[in-house]
């Protein structure tokens, strides 16, 4: 069975011990775009979180 992007991200965050708040901070620092915990959560809920 194949996991959806939301589930994959949750598994990866859990394995690495990273919270959504920390992910938002890392993405903001890396991309220069402002991300928040709420923004990350909403993207995951909508399924609009894309990654390579």
PyMOL Python script that loads the backbone (N, CA, C, O; Angstrom):
from pymol import cmd

cmd.read_pdbstr("""\
ATOM      1  N   UNK A   1       0.846  -1.186   0.000  1.00  0.00           N
ATOM      2  CA  UNK A   1       0.000   0.000   0.000  1.00  0.00           C
ATOM      3  C   UNK A   1       0.889   1.246   0.000  1.00  0.00           C
ATOM      4  O   UNK A   1       1.883   1.316   0.723  1.00  0.00           O
ATOM      5  N   UNK A   2       0.526   2.184  -0.790  1.00  0.00           N
ATOM      6  CA  UNK A   2       1.297   3.401  -0.958  1.00  0.00           C
ATOM      7  C   UNK A   2       0.732   4.508  -0.069  1.00  0.00           C
ATOM      8  O   UNK A   2      -0.478   4.727  -0.032  1.00  0.00           O
ATOM      9  N   UNK A   3       1.620   5.204   0.645  1.00  0.00           N
ATOM     10  CA  UNK A   3       1.192   6.286   1.533  1.00  0.00           C
ATOM     11  C   UNK A   3       0.999   7.574   0.754  1.00  0.00           C
ATOM     12  O   UNK A   3       1.709   7.844  -0.215  1.00  0.00           O
ATOM     13  N   UNK A   4       0.026   8.366   1.191  1.00  0.00           N
ATOM     14  CA  UNK A   4      -0.175   9.698   0.610  1.00  0.00           C
ATOM     15  C   UNK A   4       0.933  10.609   1.114  1.00  0.00           C
ATOM     16  O   UNK A   4       1.606  10.296   2.095  1.00  0.00           O
ATOM     17  N   UNK A   5       1.118  11.733   0.442  1.00  0.00           N
ATOM     18  CA  UNK A   5       2.178  12.672   0.804  1.00  0.00           C
ATOM     19  C   UNK A   5       2.066  13.088   2.272  1.00  0.00           C
ATOM     20  O   UNK A   5       3.078  13.173   2.968  1.00  0.00           O
ATOM     21  N   UNK A   6       0.854  13.345   2.745  1.00  0.00           N
ATOM     22  CA  UNK A   6       0.636  13.753   4.141  1.00  0.00           C
ATOM     23  C   UNK A   6       1.171  12.698   5.100  1.00  0.00           C
ATOM     24  O   UNK A   6       1.854  13.014   6.073  1.00  0.00           O
ATOM     25  N   UNK A   7       0.854  11.453   4.813  1.00  0.00           N
ATOM     26  CA  UNK A   7       1.290  10.360   5.675  1.00  0.00           C
ATOM     27  C   UNK A   7       2.800  10.161   5.600  1.00  0.00           C
ATOM     28  O   UNK A   7       3.441   9.879   6.613  1.00  0.00           O
ATOM     29  N   UNK A   8       3.367  10.305   4.405  1.00  0.00           N
ATOM     30  CA  UNK A   8       4.811  10.179   4.237  1.00  0.00           C
ATOM     31  C   UNK A   8       5.544  11.248   5.044  1.00  0.00           C
ATOM     32  O   UNK A   8       6.535  10.964   5.717  1.00  0.00           O
ATOM     33  N   UNK A   9       5.047  12.469   4.969  1.00  0.00           N
ATOM     34  CA  UNK A   9       5.672  13.567   5.692  1.00  0.00           C
ATOM     35  C   UNK A   9       5.588  13.333   7.196  1.00  0.00           C
ATOM     36  O   UNK A   9       6.567  13.543   7.912  1.00  0.00           O
ATOM     37  N   UNK A  10       4.428  12.899   7.678  1.00  0.00           N
ATOM     38  CA  UNK A  10       4.266  12.622   9.107  1.00  0.00           C
ATOM     39  C   UNK A  10       5.231  11.531   9.569  1.00  0.00           C
ATOM     40  O   UNK A  10       5.832  11.649  10.637  1.00  0.00           O
ATOM     41  N   UNK A  11       5.384  10.478   8.777  1.00  0.00           N
ATOM     42  CA  UNK A  11       6.296   9.388   9.125  1.00  0.00           C
ATOM     43  C   UNK A  11       7.729   9.908   9.169  1.00  0.00           C
ATOM     44  O   UNK A  11       8.466   9.621  10.112  1.00  0.00           O
ATOM     45  N   UNK A  12       8.125  10.671   8.156  1.00  0.00           N
ATOM     46  CA  UNK A  12       9.485  11.209   8.118  1.00  0.00           C
ATOM     47  C   UNK A  12       9.760  12.144   9.291  1.00  0.00           C
ATOM     48  O   UNK A  12      10.827  12.075   9.901  1.00  0.00           O
ATOM     49  N   UNK A  13       8.812  13.013   9.608  1.00  0.00           N
ATOM     50  CA  UNK A  13       8.982  13.919  10.740  1.00  0.00           C
ATOM     51  C   UNK A  13       9.117  13.133  12.033  1.00  0.00           C
ATOM     52  O   UNK A  13       9.960  13.453  12.871  1.00  0.00           O
ATOM     53  N   UNK A  14       8.307  12.124  12.196  1.00  0.00           N
ATOM     54  CA  UNK A  14       8.348  11.298  13.394  1.00  0.00           C
ATOM     55  C   UNK A  14       9.687  10.566  13.517  1.00  0.00           C
ATOM     56  O   UNK A  14      10.276  10.517  14.597  1.00  0.00           O
ATOM     57  N   UNK A  15      10.156  10.006  12.422  1.00  0.00           N
ATOM     58  CA  UNK A  15      11.426   9.275  12.423  1.00  0.00           C
ATOM     59  C   UNK A  15      12.597  10.183  12.784  1.00  0.00           C
ATOM     60  O   UNK A  15      13.532   9.761  13.466  1.00  0.00           O
ATOM     61  N   UNK A  16      12.541  11.423  12.324  1.00  0.00           N
ATOM     62  CA  UNK A  16      13.623  12.373  12.576  1.00  0.00           C
ATOM     63  C   UNK A  16      13.434  13.162  13.865  1.00  0.00           C
ATOM     64  O   UNK A  16      14.325  13.902  14.279  1.00  0.00           O
ATOM     65  N   UNK A  17      12.271  13.005  14.500  1.00  0.00           N
ATOM     66  CA  UNK A  17      12.005  13.733  15.736  1.00  0.00           C
ATOM     67  C   UNK A  17      11.830  15.224  15.515  1.00  0.00           C
ATOM     68  O   UNK A  17      12.222  16.037  16.352  1.00  0.00           O
ATOM     69  N   UNK A  18      11.234  15.581  14.375  1.00  0.00           N
ATOM     70  CA  UNK A  18      11.038  16.984  14.010  1.00  0.00           C
ATOM     71  C   UNK A  18       9.556  17.324  14.132  1.00  0.00           C
ATOM     72  O   UNK A  18       8.702  16.572  13.662  1.00  0.00           O
ATOM     73  N   UNK A  19       9.256  18.441  14.752  1.00  0.00           N
ATOM     74  CA  UNK A  19       7.874  18.904  14.869  1.00  0.00           C
ATOM     75  C   UNK A  19       7.540  19.778  13.665  1.00  0.00           C
ATOM     76  O   UNK A  19       8.434  20.290  12.991  1.00  0.00           O
ATOM     77  N   UNK A  20       6.239  19.945  13.402  1.00  0.00           N
ATOM     78  CA  UNK A  20       5.816  20.781  12.271  1.00  0.00           C
ATOM     79  C   UNK A  20       6.348  22.203  12.429  1.00  0.00           C
ATOM     80  O   UNK A  20       6.705  22.848  11.443  1.00  0.00           O
ATOM     81  N   UNK A  21       6.399  22.683  13.648  1.00  0.00           N
ATOM     82  CA  UNK A  21       6.916  24.030  13.897  1.00  0.00           C
ATOM     83  C   UNK A  21       8.379  24.125  13.459  1.00  0.00           C
ATOM     84  O   UNK A  21       8.791  25.120  12.863  1.00  0.00           O
ATOM     85  N   UNK A  22       9.157  23.087  13.758  1.00  0.00           N
ATOM     86  CA  UNK A  22      10.565  23.063  13.371  1.00  0.00           C
ATOM     87  C   UNK A  22      10.718  22.957  11.849  1.00  0.00           C
ATOM     88  O   UNK A  22      11.602  23.581  11.262  1.00  0.00           O
ATOM     89  N   UNK A  23       9.856  22.170  11.227  1.00  0.00           N
ATOM     90  CA  UNK A  23       9.872  22.040   9.768  1.00  0.00           C
ATOM     91  C   UNK A  23       9.588  23.397   9.119  1.00  0.00           C
ATOM     92  O   UNK A  23      10.249  23.785   8.156  1.00  0.00           O
ATOM     93  N   UNK A  24       8.603  24.106   9.655  1.00  0.00           N
ATOM     94  CA  UNK A  24       8.264  25.428   9.125  1.00  0.00           C
ATOM     95  C   UNK A  24       9.464  26.370   9.233  1.00  0.00           C
ATOM     96  O   UNK A  24       9.750  27.121   8.300  1.00  0.00           O
ATOM     97  N   UNK A  25      10.149  26.333  10.344  1.00  0.00           N
ATOM     98  CA  UNK A  25      11.323  27.198  10.537  1.00  0.00           C
ATOM     99  C   UNK A  25      12.434  26.831   9.551  1.00  0.00           C
ATOM    100  O   UNK A  25      13.056  27.713   8.959  1.00  0.00           O
ATOM    101  N   UNK A  26      12.682  25.536   9.376  1.00  0.00           N
ATOM    102  CA  UNK A  26      13.729  25.093   8.446  1.00  0.00           C
ATOM    103  C   UNK A  26      13.395  25.495   7.012  1.00  0.00           C
ATOM    104  O   UNK A  26      14.263  25.964   6.276  1.00  0.00           O
ATOM    105  N   UNK A  27      12.127  25.308   6.615  1.00  0.00           N
ATOM    106  CA  UNK A  27      11.715  25.693   5.260  1.00  0.00           C
ATOM    107  C   UNK A  27      11.841  27.195   5.044  1.00  0.00           C
ATOM    108  O   UNK A  27      12.263  27.641   3.977  1.00  0.00           O
ATOM    109  N   UNK A  28      11.475  27.971   6.055  1.00  0.00           N
ATOM    110  CA  UNK A  28      11.574  29.428   5.951  1.00  0.00           C
ATOM    111  C   UNK A  28      13.020  29.855   5.764  1.00  0.00           C
ATOM    112  O   UNK A  28      13.319  30.717   4.938  1.00  0.00           O
ATOM    113  N   UNK A  29      13.921  29.246   6.538  1.00  0.00           N
ATOM    114  CA  UNK A  29      15.340  29.588   6.439  1.00  0.00           C
ATOM    115  C   UNK A  29      15.920  29.179   5.095  1.00  0.00           C
ATOM    116  O   UNK A  29      16.726  29.904   4.512  1.00  0.00           O
ATOM    117  N   UNK A  30      15.510  28.022   4.608  1.00  0.00           N
ATOM    118  CA  UNK A  30      16.069  27.504   3.355  1.00  0.00           C
ATOM    119  C   UNK A  30      15.547  28.232   2.121  1.00  0.00           C
ATOM    120  O   UNK A  30      16.299  28.493   1.182  1.00  0.00           O
ATOM    121  N   UNK A  31      14.248  28.559   2.127  1.00  0.00           N
ATOM    122  CA  UNK A  31      13.640  29.119   0.921  1.00  0.00           C
ATOM    123  C   UNK A  31      13.503  30.640   0.936  1.00  0.00           C
ATOM    124  O   UNK A  31      13.382  31.266  -0.117  1.00  0.00           O
ATOM    125  N   UNK A  32      13.521  31.234   2.136  1.00  0.00           N
ATOM    126  CA  UNK A  32      13.296  32.670   2.231  1.00  0.00           C
ATOM    127  C   UNK A  32      11.822  33.037   2.217  1.00  0.00           C
ATOM    128  O   UNK A  32      11.474  34.212   2.326  1.00  0.00           O
ATOM    129  N   UNK A  33      10.956  32.043   2.086  1.00  0.00           N
ATOM    130  CA  UNK A  33       9.504  32.238   2.125  1.00  0.00           C
ATOM    131  C   UNK A  33       9.034  31.955   3.541  1.00  0.00           C
ATOM    132  O   UNK A  33       9.537  31.026   4.173  1.00  0.00           O
ATOM    133  N   UNK A  34       8.100  32.714   4.051  1.00  0.00           N
ATOM    134  CA  UNK A  34       7.636  32.530   5.425  1.00  0.00           C
ATOM    135  C   UNK A  34       6.661  31.361   5.516  1.00  0.00           C
ATOM    136  O   UNK A  34       5.620  31.359   4.858  1.00  0.00           O
ATOM    137  N   UNK A  35       7.003  30.375   6.328  1.00  0.00           N
ATOM    138  CA  UNK A  35       6.142  29.242   6.610  1.00  0.00           C
ATOM    139  C   UNK A  35       5.824  29.249   8.092  1.00  0.00           C
ATOM    140  O   UNK A  35       6.650  29.644   8.915  1.00  0.00           O
ATOM    141  N   UNK A  36       4.612  28.805   8.429  1.00  0.00           N
ATOM    142  CA  UNK A  36       4.221  28.684   9.835  1.00  0.00           C
ATOM    143  C   UNK A  36       3.737  27.259  10.068  1.00  0.00           C
ATOM    144  O   UNK A  36       3.501  26.508   9.122  1.00  0.00           O
ATOM    145  N   UNK A  37       3.595  26.901  11.327  1.00  0.00           N
ATOM    146  CA  UNK A  37       3.086  25.584  11.664  1.00  0.00           C
ATOM    147  C   UNK A  37       1.686  25.395  11.078  1.00  0.00           C
ATOM    148  O   UNK A  37       1.358  24.325  10.564  1.00  0.00           O
ATOM    149  N   UNK A  38       0.876  26.434  11.161  1.00  0.00           N
ATOM    150  CA  UNK A  38      -0.482  26.376  10.620  1.00  0.00           C
ATOM    151  C   UNK A  38      -0.454  26.184   9.111  1.00  0.00           C
ATOM    152  O   UNK A  38      -1.218  25.389   8.563  1.00  0.00           O
ATOM    153  N   UNK A  39       0.435  26.921   8.440  1.00  0.00           N
ATOM    154  CA  UNK A  39       0.568  26.815   6.990  1.00  0.00           C
ATOM    155  C   UNK A  39       0.942  25.394   6.583  1.00  0.00           C
ATOM    156  O   UNK A  39       0.370  24.843   5.642  1.00  0.00           O
ATOM    157  N   UNK A  40       1.900  24.802   7.290  1.00  0.00           N
ATOM    158  CA  UNK A  40       2.340  23.435   6.998  1.00  0.00           C
ATOM    159  C   UNK A  40       1.181  22.455   7.219  1.00  0.00           C
ATOM    160  O   UNK A  40       0.933  21.580   6.390  1.00  0.00           O
ATOM    161  N   UNK A  41       0.487  22.609   8.327  1.00  0.00           N
ATOM    162  CA  UNK A  41      -0.631  21.728   8.656  1.00  0.00           C
ATOM    163  C   UNK A  41      -1.733  21.812   7.600  1.00  0.00           C
ATOM    164  O   UNK A  41      -2.277  20.788   7.187  1.00  0.00           O
ATOM    165  N   UNK A  42      -2.059  23.020   7.167  1.00  0.00           N
ATOM    166  CA  UNK A  42      -3.104  23.199   6.157  1.00  0.00           C
ATOM    167  C   UNK A  42      -2.692  22.595   4.820  1.00  0.00           C
ATOM    168  O   UNK A  42      -3.509  21.969   4.145  1.00  0.00           O
ATOM    169  N   UNK A  43      -1.433  22.779   4.434  1.00  0.00           N
ATOM    170  CA  UNK A  43      -0.958  22.192   3.185  1.00  0.00           C
ATOM    171  C   UNK A  43      -1.052  20.664   3.239  1.00  0.00           C
ATOM    172  O   UNK A  43      -1.435  20.022   2.261  1.00  0.00           O
ATOM    173  N   UNK A  44      -0.702  20.099   4.380  1.00  0.00           N
ATOM    174  CA  UNK A  44      -0.779  18.651   4.519  1.00  0.00           C
ATOM    175  C   UNK A  44      -2.222  18.170   4.473  1.00  0.00           C
ATOM    176  O   UNK A  44      -2.508  17.148   3.851  1.00  0.00           O
ATOM    177  N   UNK A  45      -3.132  18.885   5.118  1.00  0.00           N
ATOM    178  CA  UNK A  45      -4.550  18.507   5.129  1.00  0.00           C
ATOM    179  C   UNK A  45      -5.168  18.572   3.748  1.00  0.00           C
ATOM    180  O   UNK A  45      -5.968  17.716   3.370  1.00  0.00           O
ATOM    181  N   UNK A  46      -4.787  19.605   2.990  1.00  0.00           N
ATOM    182  CA  UNK A  46      -5.329  19.777   1.625  1.00  0.00           C
ATOM    183  C   UNK A  46      -4.641  18.853   0.622  1.00  0.00           C
ATOM    184  O   UNK A  46      -5.166  18.598  -0.462  1.00  0.00           O
ATOM    185  N   UNK A  47      -3.478  18.362   0.990  1.00  0.00           N
ATOM    186  CA  UNK A  47      -2.714  17.541   0.056  1.00  0.00           C
ATOM    187  C   UNK A  47      -1.993  18.367  -0.978  1.00  0.00           C
ATOM    188  O   UNK A  47      -1.701  17.886  -2.073  1.00  0.00           O
ATOM    189  N   UNK A  48      -1.701  19.619  -0.636  1.00  0.00           N
ATOM    190  CA  UNK A  48      -1.039  20.509  -1.593  1.00  0.00           C
ATOM    191  C   UNK A  48       0.432  20.713  -1.264  1.00  0.00           C
ATOM    192  O   UNK A  48       1.065  21.638  -1.774  1.00  0.00           O
ATOM    193  N   UNK A  49       0.970  19.856  -0.418  1.00  0.00           N
ATOM    194  CA  UNK A  49       2.376  19.936  -0.048  1.00  0.00           C
ATOM    195  C   UNK A  49       3.157  19.135  -1.082  1.00  0.00           C
ATOM    196  O   UNK A  49       2.958  17.925  -1.196  1.00  0.00           O
ATOM    197  N   UNK A  50       4.021  19.767  -1.820  1.00  0.00           N
ATOM    198  CA  UNK A  50       4.797  19.077  -2.837  1.00  0.00           C
ATOM    199  C   UNK A  50       6.265  19.072  -2.446  1.00  0.00           C
ATOM    200  O   UNK A  50       6.757  20.013  -1.822  1.00  0.00           O
ATOM    201  N   UNK A  51       6.944  18.028  -2.811  1.00  0.00           N
ATOM    202  CA  UNK A  51       8.361  17.906  -2.528  1.00  0.00           C
ATOM    203  C   UNK A  51       8.985  16.917  -3.500  1.00  0.00           C
ATOM    204  O   UNK A  51       8.294  16.148  -4.169  1.00  0.00           O
ATOM    205  N   UNK A  52      10.303  16.960  -3.559  1.00  0.00           N
ATOM    206  CA  UNK A  52      11.036  16.040  -4.450  1.00  0.00           C
ATOM    207  C   UNK A  52      11.718  14.985  -3.637  1.00  0.00           C
ATOM    208  O   UNK A  52      12.387  14.114  -4.192  1.00  0.00           O
TER     209      UNK A  52
END
""", "prot")
cmd.dss("prot")
cmd.show_as("cartoon", "prot")
cmd.util.cbc("prot")
cmd.orient("prot")
